[in-house]
Amino acid sequence: MSEPKPPTPTPGDTYKGWLFKWTNYIKGYQRRWFVLSNGLLSYYRTQAEMGHTCRGTINLATANIAVEDSCNFVISNGGAQTYHLKASSEVERQRWITALELAKAKAVRMQAESDDSGDECPAVPPTSGQGGSCRNSEVQSTLRTLSSKVEDLNTCNDLIVKHGSALQRSLSELEGLRVGGDMGEKMRQVTERATLFRITSNAMINACRDFLSLAQSHSKRWQKALQVERDQRIRLEETLEQLAKQHNHLERAFRGATVLPPSFSNPALGNKGGGSGKGDASDEDDDNEFFDAMEDPAEFITVPADPKYHRRSGSNVSGISSETGMDDQSVNFDELSLASNPESPQPLELEPVRQRRTRIPDKPNYYLNLWSIMKNCIGKELSKIPMPVNFNEPLSMLQRLSEDLEYYELLDKAAKCQSSLEQMCYVAAFTVSSYSTTVHRTGKPFNPLLGETFELDRLNECGYRSLCEQVSHHPPAAAHHAMSEKGWTLRQEITLASKFRGKYLSIMPLGSIQCLFDKSNNHYSWKKVTTTVHNIIVGKLWIDQSGEIDVVNHKTGDRCHLKFAPYSYFSRDVPRKVTGVVTDKDGKAHYVLSGTWDEKMEFSRVMQSSKGENGTEGKQRTVYQTLKAKEIWRKNPLPEGAENMYFFSSLALTLNEPEEGVAPTDSRRRPDQRLMEDGRWDEANAEKQRIEEKQRSVRREREREAVKAASSPEEAVCEDSVNDSALKTDVVETGTEANEVSDESAHPDNYQALWFEKFDDPVSGETLHIYKGGYWEAKDQGSWDMCPDIF
């Protein structure tokens, strides 16, 4: 009987099989599944690992293949990687050697062709019909030549197979005669050599046959693809020519706008433009900055406004004001008035301003495996994950909310705006600025205890006061109230919902933020976007903000739609980009905002809008003709050495600074947070557990008192079930954060906030906690008897 023909490797095919790989002197050779594909040799422990876990890969283009003995061979790429392999037999080893040599030759050839492809390409591809027919005939001639050569090789192969089989039969018969031991061994070796010769010959023939088959099957497809590329190139050339003409037209229009006499230009820009009417090329480049469409299907694009609008802005102010509600000159005059307003407080002349600290102790370099803690928490709420202080930052969530006031000047400017549409721009910029402090802040803030407060009194320095209180922990919710002497009030109630997804962590802020202005009675509201922390398991942690925000003026109906573009590796757009459009109650656009949430925002006035061409998804985009963009907000630089201080901003460095006269429930008095800031993390972890256990005890006592207060028999019967539920919660919550719960519906809050009360806002239709007063009076009197002992 003749043995079945073994599979022979061919170039371009994937060759797989089991080999024994040397691991170490203890385990020796271990059986591994090897895959040879596209010039790369990879191995896995089992075939099932091919879809997800590769144990190693070596590039054959730079590898050296050496045979040691009948079954062993070595693959090395110059010392960095070396595989000592062993096959089950000499025939199997030769099959692998043949496949590896063929794959290596192909890889080297492809690498050389890619390096020299530029020299082999013709300078000018033929585009005429005659050139195309010549190329087709050349391809057909090449195919005929290859076909004849392969026919000759097939004939040789048939002869080799015929004579090889006869030789094997003869040698097998000689081996069966058993003339002598040496004779039989010699015949066996000759038989193996003949088999190897046939395998190598088959590999050569199969390679040629496959090449011919591919060339014949793809010949028409190649010709069609080539013609498509030629047509596409012609269309691109025509499009490029049209774009060049449009660019030339826009450039001439822009130059016509910049060479106007001073009397027709914006007087607020007189110093910048000077008396020259020409200007240099660098000024033109700086002024001609406009945002193009985003990689993600953009909702709108902006282009420079027609020069006639520049002329009208100086000669017909009233006309423009009637159309847009705020002309370009008033924007600049308002900015100048903000800088020179006599009502602006000058605290340095009234009383000395307290010197705030500019440094905190450097962050210790303690190593802790995050995956060991997070691997069993995939899909759970973040507040239910027991986290040591090693992953925290020495600030509470109440202090992080107070950081939203880092750029309070934007609200000061908004309070002085005469136009509600321009005021909307400043409020929108303030909304974006609150995320600038989070770009490097990967640490988790401390979860506040129920009843914990935080005050930020900057009345003398900045003209505002702020107060936060943890009003609930089923679910955890914090209320914030800030009031300024400049005529604005900011209030918010935020509840954080979070999910751990394995590779990333999503934090979804729930609740509303409201801003009220005394002078105009404008009432704004908006919500926050989703924060995502990436590379939880492997790599460097980084934060992204994504989603959409609608800032609504409930009095006038004005609206600003902000879009936070999520980061994309394949996008050519700037990362962390934010765009927005300010519209009135009728939906007419008046301002366009653009920038990034970690650096700056600019706004430009819309002079005209029109519907443009369809985007990548068929959605029609709006084209806005705008004036030159003006910067409305820029991030303050981080203090020196911020990378060693949790990347805190100048304001964040002062939030946990000890102050006299604050309430006993203030976050500055929290001992575990203070120990962490001082670098005593082991003591901080122990103190954190003590505080959490104390709050759980207070909570159980509060639930028992609520049950005892019930007078009906049915409510009395519920006491045992509530107590049992509380005992179960003790087991679930051991070692967790202070506000962790196993079932929120089973433990309703019986806590009444001390400084805030629930309020149904008739303007926005939302329910939230608002400040009811009394805190600052209690501070002035030093009377804190009503405050609970939570620390």
C-alpha positions in Angstrom: 0.0 0.0 0.0 1.2 3.5 -0.8 1.0 6.0 2.1 -1.3 9.0 1.7 0.3 12.1 0.2 1.1 14.6 3.0 0.2 18.3 2.7 2.9 20.3 1.2 3.5 24.0 2.2 3.1 26.6 -0.5 4.0 30.3 -0.4 1.2 32.6 0.8 -0.7 29.7 2.5 -1.0 29.4 6.3 1.0 26.4 7.5 0.0 25.0 11.0 1.0 22.2 13.1 2.3 20.9 16.5 6.0 21.3 17.4 7.9 20.9 20.6 9.5 24.1 21.9 12.3 24.3 24.5 11.1 26.3 27.5 13.6 25.8 30.4 15.7 23.1 32.1 12.9 22.2 34.4 10.1 21.7 31.9 12.2 20.9 28.9 10.4 20.7 25.6 6.7 21.5 25.7 4.1 20.9 22.9 3.0 24.1 21.2 0.7 24.9 18.3 2.7 26.9 15.6 1.2 28.9 12.8 3.2 30.2 9.8 1.5 33.0 7.9 2.6 36.1 5.9 6.2 35.6 6.8 5.5 35.4 10.6 5.9 32.4 12.8 3.7 32.5 15.9 2.9 29.9 18.5 0.2 29.2 21.0 -0.3 26.8 23.8 -3.4 25.3 22.2 -5.4 25.8 19.0 -8.1 27.5 21.0 -5.7 30.4 21.9 -5.4 31.5 18.3 -8.3 33.9 18.6 -7.0 35.8 21.6 -3.6 35.0 23.1 -0.4 34.8 21.0 2.6 33.6 23.1 5.3 34.8 20.7 6.0 35.8 17.1 9.2 36.0 15.0 9.7 37.7 11.6 11.3 35.3 9.1 12.5 38.1 6.9 15.4 38.7 9.3 15.6 35.2 10.8 18.2 32.5 10.5 17.0 28.9 10.2 19.5 26.2 11.2 19.1 22.4 11.4 20.8 20.7 14.4 20.0 17.0 13.9 17.3 14.7 12.5 14.4 16.3 14.3 15.7 19.5 15.9 16.1 22.9 14.3 16.7 26.5 15.6 15.1 29.8 14.4 16.8 33.0 15.6 16.6 36.7 14.5 20.0 37.8 15.8 19.8 37.2 19.5 16.6 39.0 20.5 14.4 35.9 19.8 15.6 32.3 19.5 13.2 29.3 19.2 14.7 25.7 19.8 12.2 23.4 18.1 11.8 19.7 17.7 9.5 17.8 15.3 8.0 14.4 15.8 10.0 12.9 12.9 12.6 13.8 10.4 9.9 14.0 7.6 7.9 16.4 9.7 10.9 18.5 10.4 11.8 18.7 6.7 8.2 19.8 5.9 8.6 22.7 8.4 12.0 23.6 7.1 10.7 23.7 3.5 7.7 25.9 4.6 9.9 28.2 6.6 12.5 28.6 3.8 9.7 29.4 1.3 8.1 31.9 3.6 11.4 33.5 4.4 12.3 33.8 0.7 8.9 35.4 0.0 9.2 37.8 2.9 12.6 38.9 1.8 11.5 39.4 -1.7 8.4 41.4 -0.7 10.5 43.6 1.5 13.0 44.2 -1.3 10.2 45.0 -3.7 8.6 47.5 -1.3 12.0 49.2 -0.9 12.5 49.4 -4.7 8.9 50.0 -5.8 9.6 53.7 -6.4 12.3 52.9 -9.0 10.2 50.3 -10.8 7.1 52.5 -11.3 6.9 54.2 -14.6 7.2 58.0 -14.5 3.9 58.7 -16.4 1.3 55.9 -16.5 -0.4 55.5 -19.9 -3.9 57.1 -20.0 -4.8 56.7 -23.7 -6.6 53.8 -25.2 -3.5 52.7 -27.1 -1.4 52.6 -24.0 -4.1 50.5 -22.2 -4.3 48.0 -25.0 -0.5 47.7 -25.0 -0.5 47.0 -21.3 -3.2 44.4 -21.7 -1.3 42.6 -24.4 1.8 42.6 -22.3 -0.1 41.0 -19.4 -1.5 38.4 -21.6 1.9 37.6 -23.1 3.3 37.2 -19.6 0.5 34.9 -18.6 1.1 32.7 -21.7 4.8 32.5 -20.9 4.1 31.5 -17.3 1.6 29.0 -18.4 4.0 27.2 -20.8 6.7 27.2 -18.1 4.3 25.6 -15.6 3.3 23.0 -18.1 6.9 22.0 -18.4 7.2 21.9 -14.7 4.1 19.7 -14.5 5.6 17.3 -16.9 8.8 17.1 -14.8 6.7 16.6 -11.7 4.8 13.7 -13.2 8.1 12.1 -14.1 9.5 12.7 -10.6 6.4 11.2 -9.0 6.4 8.2 -11.3 10.1 7.4 -10.9 10.1 8.3 -7.2 7.2 5.9 -6.5 9.0 3.1 -8.4 12.2 3.8 -6.5 10.3 3.7 -3.2 8.7 0.3 -4.0 12.0 -1.2 -5.1 13.8 0.0 -2.0 10.9 -1.2 0.2 11.3 -4.6 -1.3 15.0 -4.6 -0.7 14.4 -3.6 2.9 12.0 -6.6 3.3 14.7 -9.1 2.2 16.6 -8.4 5.5 20.0 -9.3 4.0 21.7 -7.5 6.9 21.0 -5.1 9.6 23.2 -2.4 8.1 21.6 -2.9 4.7 18.1 -2.4 6.1 19.1 0.8 7.9 20.7 2.1 4.8 17.6 1.4 2.7 15.4 3.2 5.3 17.5 6.3 5.1 17.4 6.3 1.3 13.6 5.9 1.4 13.3 8.9 3.6 15.5 10.9 1.3 13.4 10.0 -1.7 10.3 11.1 0.2 11.8 14.4 1.1 12.8 14.9 -2.5 9.2 14.4 -3.6 7.9 16.8 -1.0 10.3 19.5 -2.1 9.4 19.0 -5.7 5.7 19.2 -5.0 6.2 22.4 -3.1 7.9 24.0 -6.0 5.2 22.8 -8.5 2.3 23.9 -6.2 3.8 27.3 -5.8 4.0 27.9 -9.5 0.5 26.4 -10.1 -1.0 28.7 -7.4 0.7 31.8 -8.9 -0.7 31.0 -12.3 -4.2 30.4 -10.9 -4.2 33.7 -9.0 -2.9 35.6 -12.0 -5.6 34.2 -14.2 -8.4 34.7 -11.8 -7.5 38.2 -10.8 -6.3 39.5 -14.2 -9.7 41.1 -15.1 -10.2 42.4 -11.6 -6.7 44.1 -11.7 -7.5 45.7 -15.0 -10.9 47.0 -13.8 -9.3 48.3 -10.5 -6.6 50.1 -12.5 -9.2 51.8 -14.7 -11.2 52.8 -11.6 -8.0 54.3 -10.0 -7.4 56.3 -13.2 -10.9 57.7 -13.3 -10.7 58.6 -9.6 -7.5 60.4 -10.1 -9.0 62.4 -12.9 -12.0 63.4 -10.6 -9.6 64.3 -7.8 -7.6 66.5 -10.1 -10.8 68.3 -11.2 -11.9 68.7 -7.6 -8.5 70.0 -6.6 -8.7 72.6 -9.4 -12.1 73.7 -8.2 -10.9 74.0 -4.6 -7.9 76.0 -5.7 -10.2 78.5 -7.5 -12.5 78.7 -4.4 -9.5 79.2 -2.1 -8.2 82.0 -4.4 -11.6 83.7 -4.3 -11.9 83.5 -0.5 -8.3 84.8 -0.1 -9.1 87.8 -2.3 -12.3 88.4 -0.4 -10.4 88.2 2.9 -7.7 90.6 1.7 -10.5 93.0 0.6 -11.9 92.9 4.2 -8.5 93.6 5.8 -7.4 96.5 3.7 -10.4 98.7 4.6 -9.6 102.2 5.9 -9.7 102.6 9.7 -12.9 104.6 9.5 -14.7 101.6 8.0 -13.1 99.0 10.2 -13.8 98.0 13.8 -12.5 100.8 16.1 -11.7 98.3 18.8 -9.2 96.7 16.5 -7.5 100.0 15.5 -4.4 99.4 17.6 -4.0 95.9 16.3 -4.5 96.8 12.6 -2.5 100.0 12.8 -2.6 102.6 10.0 -1.2 100.3 7.3 -3.7 99.0 4.9 -1.7 96.1 3.5 -0.3 94.1 6.4 2.3 91.4 6.1 1.8 87.7 5.2 2.1 86.5 8.8 -0.8 88.7 9.9 -2.9 87.3 7.2 -2.2 83.8 8.2 -2.9 84.5 11.8 -6.2 86.2 11.0 -7.4 83.5 8.6 -8.0 80.8 11.2 -11.3 79.0 10.6 -12.5 75.6 11.7 -13.1 73.0 9.0 -15.4 70.0 9.2 -14.7 67.4 11.9 -13.7 63.8 11.0 -16.9 62.7 12.8 -19.9 63.7 10.7 -19.9 67.4 11.4 -23.2 69.3 11.9 -21.8 72.5 10.5 -18.7 74.2 9.0 -17.6 77.8 9.2 -16.2 80.0 6.4 -15.1 83.7 6.4 -17.9 86.1 6.1 -18.3 88.2 3.0 -16.4 91.5 3.1 -19.7 93.5 2.9 -20.4 92.4 6.5 -17.1 93.9 7.7 -18.0 97.2 6.1 -21.5 97.2 7.5 -20.2 96.4 11.0 -18.6 99.9 11.1 -21.2 102.0 9.2 -24.5 100.4 10.0 -24.3 99.2 13.6 -28.0 99.4 14.2 -28.9 97.3 11.2 -26.6 94.5 12.3 -27.8 94.8 15.9 -31.4 94.3 14.8 -30.4 91.1 12.9 -28.1 89.4 15.4 -28.9 91.1 18.7 -25.3 92.1 19.3 -22.8 93.6 16.9 -19.1 93.0 16.9 -18.2 96.4 18.3 -20.4 96.0 21.4 -18.6 92.7 22.1 -15.3 94.5 22.2 -16.7 97.6 24.1 -18.2 95.2 26.7 -14.8 93.5 27.1 -13.1 96.8 27.6 -15.8 97.9 30.1 -15.2 94.7 32.1 -11.5 95.7 32.5 -12.2 99.2 33.5 -15.5 99.0 35.3 -15.4 101.1 38.5 -17.8 98.7 40.2 -15.2 96.0 40.1 -13.9 95.2 43.6 -10.3 96.0 44.4 -9.7 94.0 47.6 -6.1 94.9 47.8 -7.0 98.4 48.7 -9.7 97.4 51.2 -7.9 94.8 53.3 -5.0 92.5 53.0 -5.7 89.4 51.0 -4.8 86.1 52.6 -1.7 84.4 51.1 -2.8 80.9 50.0 -0.5 77.9 49.9 1.1 77.0 46.6 2.4 73.5 47.4 1.3 70.3 49.2 3.5 67.3 50.1 4.6 65.3 47.1 2.6 62.2 46.2 4.4 59.0 47.6 5.3 56.4 45.1 3.4 53.4 46.5 2.8 50.5 44.2 -0.6 48.7 44.3 -2.0 46.4 41.7 -5.3 47.9 40.5 -6.3 44.8 38.6 -6.3 42.7 41.8 -9.0 45.0 43.1 -11.0 45.7 40.0 -11.1 42.3 38.3 -14.1 41.1 40.4 -16.0 44.4 40.0 -16.7 44.5 36.2 -20.2 45.9 35.6 -20.7 47.1 39.2 -21.3 50.6 40.5 -18.1 52.4 41.4 -19.3 53.4 44.8 -19.7 49.7 45.7 -16.1 48.9 45.0 -13.9 48.9 48.1 -11.0 51.2 47.2 -8.0 52.1 49.4 -6.7 55.6 49.5 -3.9 54.6 47.1 -6.2 55.3 44.2 -7.6 58.5 45.7 -6.5 62.1 45.6 -6.6 64.1 48.9 -9.8 66.0 48.0 -13.4 65.1 48.5 -16.1 65.1 45.8 -17.5 68.3 47.4 -14.2 70.0 46.8 -14.1 68.8 43.2 -17.5 70.4 42.7 -16.2 73.7 44.1 -13.4 73.5 41.5 -16.0 74.4 38.9 -15.5 78.0 40.1 -11.9 78.0 38.9 -12.9 80.4 36.1 -15.5 82.4 37.9 -14.4 85.5 35.9 -16.5 84.1 33.0 -19.7 84.5 35.0 -18.5 88.0 36.2 -18.3 89.0 32.5 -21.6 87.3 31.7 -23.3 89.3 34.4 -22.3 92.6 32.7 -23.5 91.6 29.2 -26.3 93.6 27.7 -27.2 90.9 25.2 -28.6 87.5 26.4 -27.0 85.9 23.3 -23.5 87.1 24.2 -24.2 86.2 27.8 -25.0 82.7 26.6 -21.5 82.5 25.1 -19.8 83.2 28.4 -22.0 80.7 30.3 -21.2 78.0 27.7 -17.5 78.8 28.0 -17.9 78.5 31.8 -19.5 75.1 31.3 -16.6 73.9 29.2 -14.0 75.3 31.5 -15.1 73.1 34.4 -13.6 70.1 32.6 -10.1 71.6 32.1 -9.0 70.6 35.6 -9.7 66.9 34.9 -7.4 66.3 32.0 -4.6 64.7 34.1 -6.6 64.0 37.3 -6.9 60.2 37.3 -7.2 60.0 41.1 -10.6 59.2 42.6 -11.9 61.9 45.1 -13.1 60.8 48.5 -16.7 59.9 48.7 -18.3 62.5 51.1 -19.9 61.3 54.3 -23.6 62.0 54.8 -23.8 65.5 56.2 -20.3 66.5 55.2 -19.9 70.1 54.0 -17.3 72.2 52.3 -17.2 76.0 52.2 -15.1 78.1 49.8 -15.1 81.7 51.0 -13.4 83.9 48.5 -15.5 87.0 49.1 -12.6 89.3 49.7 -10.4 87.9 46.9 -12.9 87.1 44.2 -16.2 88.3 45.3 -18.0 85.0 45.8 -18.9 82.4 48.5 -19.6 78.7 47.9 -21.1 76.0 50.1 -21.5 72.2 49.4 -23.2 69.6 51.4 -23.7 65.8 51.0 -27.5 65.7 51.2 -28.0 62.0 50.5 -26.2 58.7 50.0 -29.2 56.6 48.7 -28.2 57.5 46.0 -25.1 59.6 46.9 -25.9 63.2 46.0 -24.2 66.6 46.7 -25.7 70.0 46.6 -23.7 73.1 45.8 -24.6 76.8 46.1 -22.3 79.8 45.1 -23.3 83.4 45.2 -21.3 86.4 43.9 -21.3 90.1 44.6 -21.1 90.6 40.8 -24.8 89.6 40.4 -24.9 85.8 39.7 -25.8 82.7 41.6 -24.7 79.1 40.7 -26.5 76.1 42.2 -26.3 72.4 41.3 -27.1 69.0 42.6 -25.0 66.2 41.2 -25.3 62.4 41.6 -22.6 60.2 40.1 -23.4 56.9 38.4 -20.4 54.9 37.3 -19.8 51.5 35.7 -16.5 49.6 35.4 -16.3 48.0 32.0 -13.0 46.2 32.3 -10.8 48.3 30.0 -12.4 51.6 30.9 -14.5 53.3 33.6 -17.5 55.4 32.7 -18.7 58.1 35.1 -22.2 59.6 34.3 -23.1 62.7 36.3 -26.8 62.9 36.9 -28.6 66.1 38.0 -28.8 69.7 36.9 -26.7 72.9 37.1 -28.4 76.3 37.2 -27.1 79.8 36.9 -29.2 82.9 37.7 -28.3 86.5 36.9 -29.8 89.2 39.1 -29.8 92.1 36.7 -31.4 90.4 33.7 -33.3 87.6 35.6 -31.9 85.2 33.0 -32.2 81.6 34.2 -29.8 79.1 32.6 -29.6 75.3 33.2 -27.6 72.5 31.8 -26.2 69.0 32.5 -22.8 67.4 32.5 -21.3 65.0 29.9 -19.9 61.5 30.5 -16.3 61.2 31.8 -14.4 58.1 30.7 -11.2 56.8 32.3 -9.2 54.6 29.9 -6.5 51.9 30.3 -7.7 50.7 33.7 -5.8 47.4 33.3 -2.8 48.0 31.1 -1.1 51.3 30.0 -1.2 54.8 31.3 -4.5 56.1 32.6 -6.1 58.9 30.5 -9.4 60.8 30.7 -11.8 61.8 28.0 -15.0 63.8 28.0 -17.7 63.0 25.5 -21.4 63.8 24.9 -23.6 66.7 24.3 -24.8 69.6 26.5 -27.7 71.9 25.9 -27.4 75.2 27.8 -30.9 76.7 27.9 -32.0 80.2 28.9 -35.5 79.6 30.2 -36.4 83.3 30.1 -35.6 84.1 26.5 -35.6 80.7 24.9 -31.9 81.0 23.7 -30.0 77.8 23.5 -26.4 76.7 23.1 -25.8 73.1 21.8 -22.3 72.0 22.8 -20.7 68.8 21.4 -17.8 67.1 23.1 -16.2 64.9 20.4 -14.9 61.6 21.8 -11.2 60.8 21.1 -10.5 58.7 18.1 -7.2 57.3 17.1 -8.1 57.5 13.4 -9.4 61.1 13.5 -7.3 63.8 12.0 -9.0 66.4 14.1 -7.6 67.9 17.3 -8.2 65.8 20.4 -10.7 66.9 23.1 -12.5 69.2 20.6 -15.7 71.1 21.6 -18.0 72.9 19.2 -21.2 74.7 19.8 -23.8 77.0 18.2 -25.8 79.7 20.0 -29.3 80.1 18.7 -32.3 82.2 19.7 -35.8 81.0 20.4 -36.5 80.8 16.7 -33.5 78.6 16.0 -31.5 81.3 14.2 -27.7 80.9 14.8 -25.9 84.0 16.2 -22.6 82.7 17.5 -20.3 79.7 16.9 -18.0 78.4 19.6 -15.1 76.1 19.0 -12.0 74.9 20.9 -10.9 72.2 23.3 -12.1 71.5 26.8 -8.5 71.3 28.1 -7.0 74.5 26.6 -9.2 77.3 25.2 -12.5 78.3 23.7 -13.2 80.9 21.0 -16.4 82.4 19.7 -17.2 84.1 16.4 -20.3 85.9 15.3 -22.5 84.4 12.6 -23.3 86.8 9.7 -25.1 84.4 7.4 -26.0 80.7 7.3 -26.9 78.4 4.5 -27.4 74.7 3.9 -24.3 73.0 2.4 -23.6 69.7 0.8 -24.4 66.4 2.5 -21.9 64.9 4.9 -20.4 61.5 5.1 -23.6 60.0 6.4 -25.9 61.9 4.1 -26.8 64.5 6.7 -27.0 68.0 5.3 -24.5 70.3 7.1 -25.0 74.0 7.8 -22.4 76.5 6.5 -21.9 79.6 8.7 -20.2 82.7 7.5 -18.5 84.2 10.5 -16.4 87.1 11.5 -12.9 86.5 13.0 -13.0 84.3 16.1 -12.1 85.8 19.5 -10.8 84.0 22.4 -13.3 83.8 25.3 -11.5 81.4 27.7 -8.0 79.9 28.1 -6.9 77.5 30.7 -4.5 78.7 33.4 -1.1 77.0 33.5 -0.5 74.4 36.2 1.7 75.3 39.1 5.4 74.2 39.0 5.8 70.6 40.1 2.1 69.7 39.6 2.9 66.3 38.3 4.1 65.4 41.8 1.1 67.0 43.5 -1.7 65.0 41.8 -1.8 67.5 38.9 -3.7 70.0 41.1 -4.4 73.5 39.8 -3.6 76.6 41.8 -7.1 76.6 43.2 -7.1 72.9 44.0 -3.9 73.2 46.1 -5.8 75.6 48.4 -9.0 73.6 48.8 -7.8 71.4 51.6 -5.7 74.0 53.3 -6.7 74.2 57.1 -8.8 77.2 58.0 -10.1 78.4 61.3 -13.8 78.9 61.9 -15.1 76.3 59.4 -17.9 73.9 60.4 -17.0 70.7 62.2 -18.4 68.8 59.2 -16.0 70.5 56.7 -14.0 68.3 54.4 -10.8 70.0 55.7 -11.4 68.3 59.0 -11.7 64.8 57.6 -8.8 62.9 59.2 -8.2 60.2 56.6 -8.0 62.8 53.8 -5.6 64.9 55.9 -3.4 61.8 56.5 -3.3 61.0 52.9 -2.3 64.5 51.9 0.6 64.3 54.5 1.8 61.0 52.8 0.8 58.7 55.7 -1.3 56.3 53.5 -1.3 53.3 55.8 -2.7 55.4 58.7 -5.2 57.0 56.2 -6.5 53.6 55.2 -7.1 52.6 58.8 -8.8 55.9 59.6 -10.9 55.6 56.5 -12.3 52.2 57.7 -13.0 53.6 61.2 -15.0 56.6 59.7 -17.0 54.3 57.4 -17.9 51.9 60.2 -18.9 54.9 62.4 -21.3 56.1 59.7 -22.8 52.7 59.2 -23.5 52.6 62.9 -25.1 56.0 62.8 -27.2 54.9 59.9 -28.4 51.8 61.6 -29.4 53.8 64.7 -31.2 56.3 62.5 -33.2 53.5 60.9 -34.1 52.0 64.3 -35.3 55.4 65.5 -37.4 55.7 62.4 -39.0 52.4 63.1 -39.7 53.1 66.8 -41.4 56.4 65.8 -43.9 54.4 63.8 -47.2 54.0 65.8 -49.2 51.6 63.6 -48.9 47.8 64.2 -48.0 47.2 60.6 -45.0 49.6 60.9 -43.9 48.0 64.1 -43.9 44.6 62.4 -41.5 46.0 59.8 -38.9 46.8 62.5 -37.5 43.3 62.5 -37.2 43.2 58.7 -35.5 46.6 58.7 -33.0 45.5 61.4 -32.3 42.3 59.5 -31.8 44.3 56.3 -29.4 46.6 58.2 -27.4 43.5 59.5 -27.2 42.2 55.9 -25.9 45.6 54.8 -23.2 45.4 57.5 -21.9 42.3 55.7 -22.1 43.8 52.3 -20.6 47.1 53.2 -17.6 46.0 55.2 -14.5 47.8 53.9 -16.4 49.8 51.3 -16.8 53.5 50.9 -19.0 55.4 53.3 -21.9 55.8 50.9 -21.9 52.2 49.6 -25.2 50.3 49.7 -26.3 46.8 48.5 -29.9 47.8 47.8 -30.8 51.4 47.6 -34.5 50.8 47.7 -34.3 48.8 51.0 -32.8 51.7 52.9 -34.5 55.0 52.3 -32.8 58.2 53.6 -34.3 59.6 56.8 -31.7 62.3 56.8 -32.7 66.0 56.6 -30.0 68.2 55.0 -28.8 70.9 57.4 -28.2 73.8 55.0 -30.2 72.8 51.9 -33.8 71.9 51.2 -35.7 70.4 48.3 -37.2 72.8 45.9 -39.4 72.4 42.8 -38.1 75.0 40.4 -41.1 76.3 38.4 -38.8 77.8 35.7 -36.8 74.7 34.7 -39.3 72.2 36.0 -36.6 70.4 37.9 -36.4 69.3 41.6 -33.2 69.9 43.4 -31.7 71.0 46.8 -31.2 74.7 47.1 -29.5 76.7 49.9 -32.0 77.7 52.6 -29.6 80.0 54.5 -28.1 80.2 57.9 -24.6 78.8 57.3 -22.6 82.1 57.1 -24.6 83.5 60.0 -23.6 80.5 62.1 -20.0 80.9 61.1 -20.0 84.6 62.1 -21.4 83.6 65.5 -19.2 80.5 65.8 -22.3 78.4 66.7 -22.1 74.9 65.3 -24.2 73.1 67.8 -26.6 71.8 65.1 -23.8 70.1 63.2 -23.5 66.3 63.6 -20.3 64.5 64.7 -19.4 62.6 61.5 -15.7 62.4 61.8 
